[in-house]
Amino acid sequence: MKQAKNSSGKPGYFGPCPPSGTHRYRFTVYALSEPTGLSDGADLREALAAIDSKTIARGRLTGRYSR
């Protein structure tokens, strides 16, 4: 499994820590036909370009969180 950089510029997942109010979050998972060849830490543009031609299915979950 490879992980691209997140919004803090580091590989991996960090849960949301929003300010007060309601915020929407969207998670997308891709099923690929073959490995991308990306190194850990690729940026979003690089990751999306690498998976574009290899995507065979995609799932998306959108949720709201309030605090």
N, C-alpha and C positions, 0 to 999 in steps of 0.2 A: 504494500500500500504506500502510495506517495501522497504527500501533503503539500499543497501550495501555501504561499504566504497568506496570512489572514490580514484583517484591517489594521493590526498593530505592527505589521511588517515581519512577523515571525511565523515559521511553520507550525501547524497544529490548530486545534480548536480551543477557544476560550469562550466560556458562556457569556451571555449578555450581561451588562451592568449599566443599564440605561438611567438617565435622570428621571425624575418624577414624571408621571403621565403614562399614556398608553402608547406602545410602540409595536410595529409590525416586524416580524422576522420571517425570512423565507430560506428554507433549506432545500437544496437540490442534490440528488444523488444520480450518478451516471453509471450505466452498465456499458462496458467497453468490450469490443471484439478482440482487442489485444493490448498489451502494455503500451504506454505512451512514450517511454524512453526519457521522461522528464526526471530531473534530479529534484530531491527535496528542496523546498524553498523557491520554486518557480513562482513568478508573479501571476496575477490573475489573467492577464492578457496571454502570456505564454501557455498557461494551463488550458484555457479555453481553446486556443488555436490547436494545441496538441490533441485534444479529445474530440474536436469537431468531426473529423472523418472516421473516428473509431466508435462513436456513440451508436449503440443498438437499441437502447431504451433509456428513459429518464423518468424520475419520480420527483415530485415537488410537494413540500409541506409548508403551508403558510400559517403562522399563528400570531396571536397578539399577547403582549405581556404588559401588565400595569403594576406600578409600585407607588 
